[in-house]
Amino acid sequence: MRGKRAWLAALLAVAALAGGGARADEPLFGYVYTTDLLPRGKWEVEQWITDREGQAHGRFHHIHFSTEVEYGLEDNLQVAVYVNSQYADESANSVRHLTEGIEIPWHHDPAKPYSAWAFDGFSAEVVYRVMSPYLDPVGLAFYVEPEISSSDSGLELRAIVQKNFLDDRLVLAGNFWVEFEREAGSNLVVPGSADIPDGAKVAATMAEFDLGASWRFAPNWSVGLEFRNHNEYEGWTLSHGHQEHTAFFLGPNIHYGAERWFFTLSVLRQLGAVPFNDEQRAEMKGGLLFGDEHTAWDGLRLKIGYTLE
């Protein structure tokens, strides 16, 4: 409840500062990417706050912070770097009424609550736009993001498609992305993986289909809907025989874009999941998948950005 009040207070504070004209490069969605990029020579600073709320029982709050600096190398080429950190506050959250799961160290006593801050490493991105939805029949861009942290490393590849209608008031976007990840156990108290002991390394692949629709209902203001289908595989493969689960998420968002700054708030609820092995089936409750995979609200994401001169 405290987390939800904090989110509401943050949204009201941002809305109270509203003013100015709309921009074309700010993100309309919390999770779905579009082909809109910064113009050449422009800088932007963004703060992301993502709260993953609620598991099978007890208390579960996992908040991820990303501070991003973006730069437009060319009108069709954008680069960015992220500094990441996280906060966990969890107690008796699992289907077994134990404190275990997402980012909880494997050696933590599951009979006790867990609460900790952690630096979560760096990531970078390069986005290249092949076609613009304002000049071509459809927008198309490709995205690459390497990530390094103390608990894992990975490489994300993403294809982005965007189509605008009704004088750009209606925006439809679709993403397909795949991430190849290597998770490593840690002898540090924070962070670490719930299931990976010290020194162990596990390869995994994630693939996701994302869809979004956004409608500009007033000057500077848009509302939308986002859908995610998340899939995970054991090893570096997309073979169905190695698939661990598929999960589905849906929720609304609201966006405000002024001349120099913007905010986007997105809320996603887990609709359900299909496990493909006994380990994943053991983490199901009420048709939802928990464990070290997902949460009930997965998640609540606030983005605030400011364009520099």
C-alpha positions in Angstrom: 0.0 0.0 0.0 2.8 2.4 0.8 4.4 1.7 -2.6 1.1 2.6 -4.4 0.7 5.8 -2.4 4.3 6.8 -3.4 3.5 6.2 -7.0 0.3 8.3 -6.8 2.2 11.2 -5.1 4.9 11.1 -7.7 2.4 11.2 -10.6 0.5 14.2 -9.0 3.8 16.1 -8.4 4.8 15.6 -12.0 1.3 16.6 -13.4 1.4 19.8 -11.3 4.4 21.0 -13.2 2.9 20.4 -16.6 3.2 23.0 -19.3 4.6 23.6 -22.8 4.4 22.1 -26.3 4.5 18.5 -27.4 7.7 16.8 -28.6 8.2 14.0 -31.1 11.0 12.0 -29.5 9.8 11.2 -26.0 8.6 7.6 -25.2 4.9 7.2 -25.3 5.1 3.8 -23.6 6.7 2.4 -20.5 7.8 -0.9 -22.0 7.1 -0.8 -25.8 9.8 1.1 -27.8 9.0 3.3 -30.8 11.2 4.5 -33.7 11.2 8.2 -32.5 14.8 9.3 -31.8 16.6 12.4 -30.6 17.6 14.8 -33.4 21.3 15.0 -34.2 23.4 16.8 -31.5 20.6 16.7 -28.8 21.1 15.3 -25.3 18.5 13.9 -23.0 18.5 12.7 -19.4 15.9 10.2 -18.3 15.1 8.6 -14.9 13.3 5.2 -14.9 11.7 3.8 -11.8 10.2 0.3 -12.1 8.4 -1.3 -9.2 7.6 -5.0 -9.4 4.9 -5.6 -6.8 3.3 -8.6 -5.2 3.9 -12.3 -5.3 2.1 -15.4 -4.0 2.0 -14.4 -0.3 3.5 -11.9 2.2 5.3 -8.8 1.1 7.2 -8.2 -2.1 8.6 -4.9 -3.4 11.4 -4.9 -5.9 12.3 -1.4 -7.3 14.8 -0.9 -10.1 16.3 2.5 -10.9 17.9 3.4 -14.2 19.5 6.8 -14.9 20.0 7.2 -18.7 21.8 9.7 -20.8 20.9 9.7 -24.5 22.6 11.5 -27.4 21.6 11.9 -31.1 24.7 11.0 -33.2 22.6 11.4 -36.3 18.9 12.0 -36.9 18.6 8.2 -37.4 21.2 7.0 -34.9 21.0 7.4 -31.1 23.3 6.1 -28.4 22.7 5.9 -24.6 24.3 4.7 -21.4 22.5 3.6 -18.2 23.5 3.4 -14.5 21.4 0.9 -12.7 20.5 0.2 -9.1 17.8 -1.7 -7.2 16.0 -2.0 -3.9 14.4 -5.1 -2.5 12.0 -5.4 0.5 10.5 -8.9 0.7 9.1 -11.3 3.3 7.3 -14.7 3.1 6.5 -13.9 -0.5 6.8 -17.3 -2.3 4.2 -20.0 -2.9 5.9 -21.8 0.1 5.4 -18.8 2.3 9.2 -18.3 2.3 11.4 -15.3 1.5 12.9 -16.3 -1.8 12.8 -15.4 -5.5 13.8 -12.4 -7.6 17.3 -11.1 -6.7 17.3 -12.7 -3.2 20.7 -14.4 -2.6 20.7 -18.1 -2.7 22.3 -18.2 0.8 19.7 -16.0 2.5 17.8 -17.6 5.3 14.3 -18.0 3.7 12.6 -17.9 7.1 13.7 -14.2 7.5 12.7 -11.0 5.7 15.1 -9.6 3.2 15.7 -5.9 2.5 18.7 -4.3 0.7 19.9 -1.7 -1.8 22.4 -2.7 -4.5 24.3 -1.2 -7.4 23.2 -3.1 -10.5 25.9 -2.3 -13.1 25.8 -0.5 -16.4 24.1 -0.9 -19.7 24.3 0.9 -23.1 22.2 1.0 -26.2 22.5 1.9 -29.9 19.3 2.5 -31.9 19.4 2.8 -35.7 16.3 3.9 -37.6 15.9 2.5 -41.1 12.5 4.1 -41.9 10.5 6.9 -40.2 6.7 6.6 -39.7 6.5 10.3 -40.6 8.2 9.9 -44.0 7.6 6.2 -44.9 4.6 3.9 -44.8 5.9 2.4 -41.6 8.7 3.1 -39.1 11.4 0.5 -38.6 14.4 0.6 -36.2 16.9 -1.9 -34.7 18.2 -1.8 -31.1 21.2 -3.3 -29.4 21.8 -3.2 -25.7 24.8 -4.9 -23.9 24.5 -5.1 -20.1 27.1 -5.8 -17.4 26.3 -6.2 -13.6 27.7 -8.0 -10.7 25.1 -10.8 -11.0 24.7 -11.2 -14.7 25.6 -10.0 -18.2 23.7 -10.0 -21.4 23.0 -8.8 -24.9 19.6 -7.6 -26.0 18.6 -7.4 -29.7 15.3 -5.7 -30.6 13.3 -5.0 -33.8 10.9 -2.0 -33.5 8.0 -1.3 -35.9 5.7 1.8 -35.7 2.7 2.9 -37.6 0.9 6.3 -37.2 -2.6 7.2 -38.0 -5.0 10.2 -37.9 -2.3 12.9 -38.2 -0.1 11.0 -35.8 -2.6 11.1 -33.0 -2.9 7.3 -33.0 0.4 5.4 -32.7 0.7 1.7 -32.9 4.0 0.0 -32.1 5.3 -3.6 -32.0 8.6 -5.0 -30.7 10.3 -8.3 -30.9 13.3 -8.7 -28.8 15.6 -11.5 -27.7 18.2 -11.4 -24.9 21.1 -13.8 -24.3 22.1 -13.7 -20.7 24.6 -15.3 -18.4 23.7 -15.3 -14.7 26.4 -15.8 -12.1 26.2 -16.7 -8.4 27.7 -14.3 -5.9 29.2 -14.6 -2.4 28.1 -11.0 -1.8 25.0 -10.4 0.4 23.7 -8.2 -2.4 23.0 -8.8 -5.2 22.7 -12.5 -6.2 20.5 -15.0 -7.7 18.0 -17.1 -5.6 18.9 -20.4 -7.3 22.5 -20.0 -8.3 25.3 -20.8 -5.8 28.6 -19.1 -5.6 30.8 -19.5 -8.7 28.1 -21.1 -10.8 27.1 -19.7 -14.2 23.9 -20.3 -16.0 23.1 -19.4 -19.6 19.5 -18.3 -20.4 17.6 -16.7 -23.3 14.6 -14.5 -23.1 12.3 -13.6 -26.0 9.4 -11.2 -25.9 6.6 -9.8 -28.2 5.4 -6.4 -27.2 2.5 -4.4 -28.6 1.3 -0.9 -27.8 -1.4 1.6 -28.9 -1.3 5.3 -27.8 -4.0 8.0 -28.4 -3.3 11.7 -28.1 -6.6 12.9 -26.6 -5.5 16.4 -25.8 -2.5 18.7 -26.6 0.6 17.1 -25.0 -1.5 14.3 -23.4 -1.7 10.6 -24.5 -3.2 7.5 -23.1 -2.4 4.0 -24.2 -2.5 0.2 -23.7 0.5 -2.1 -23.6 0.7 -5.9 -24.0 3.8 -8.2 -23.3 4.3 -11.9 -24.0 7.5 -12.9 -22.2 9.2 -16.3 -22.9 12.3 -17.8 -21.2 14.5 -20.7 -22.4 17.2 -22.7 -20.7 20.6 -22.1 -22.5 21.3 -19.9 -25.5 18.5 -21.2 -27.7 14.9 -20.5 -28.8 14.1 -24.2 -29.1 10.7 -25.1 -27.8 12.2 -28.2 -26.1 14.2 -25.8 -23.9 11.4 -23.4 -23.1 10.7 -22.8 -19.4 7.6 -20.7 -19.5 5.5 -18.1 -21.4 3.7 -15.3 -19.5 1.3 -12.5 -20.5 0.9 -8.9 -19.2 -1.5 -6.1 -20.0 -2.1 -2.6 -18.7 -2.7 1.1 -19.4 -0.3 4.1 -19.6 -0.5 7.8 -19.6 2.0 10.2 -21.1 2.6 13.9 -21.0 5.2 15.6 -23.3 6.2 19.3 -22.9 8.7 21.1 -25.1 11.7 20.2 -23.0 10.5 17.4 -20.7 8.1 14.5 -20.4 6.8 11.8 -18.1 5.2 8.4 -18.8 3.5 6.1 -16.3 2.8 2.5 -17.3 1.0 -0.2 -15.2 1.2 -3.8 -16.2 -0.7 -6.7 -14.6 0.2 -10.4 -15.1 -2.7 -12.0 -16.8 -1.4 -15.6 -16.6 1.4 -17.9 -17.5 2.1 -21.4 -18.9 4.9 -23.4 -17.3 6.8 -26.1 -19.3 8.7 -27.9 -16.6 8.1 -29.1 -13.0 10.3 -26.3 -11.5 8.2 -23.6 -13.1 4.9 -25.4 -12.3 5.9 -25.4 -8.6 6.0 -21.5 -8.7 2.4 -21.1 -9.9 -0.5 -19.8 -7.8 -3.9 -18.8 -9.1 -2.7 -19.1 -12.7 0.2 -16.7 -12.2 3.9 -17.4 -12.2 6.1 -16.2 -9.4 9.4 -17.6 -8.0 12.4 -15.8 -9.5 10.5 -15.0 -12.7 7.5 -12.6 -12.3 5.3 -10.6 -10.0 1.5 -9.9 -9.9 2.2 -6.3 -11.0 5.1 -6.6 -13.4 5.4 -3.8 -13.2 4.7 -0.1 -12.5 7.1 2.0 -14.5 7.6 5.8 -14.3 9.9 7.6 -16.8 10.8 11.2 -16.5 13.0 12.9 -19.1 14.5 16.3 -19.8 16.1 17.5 -23.1 19.3 19.6 -22.7 20.2 22.5 -24.9 
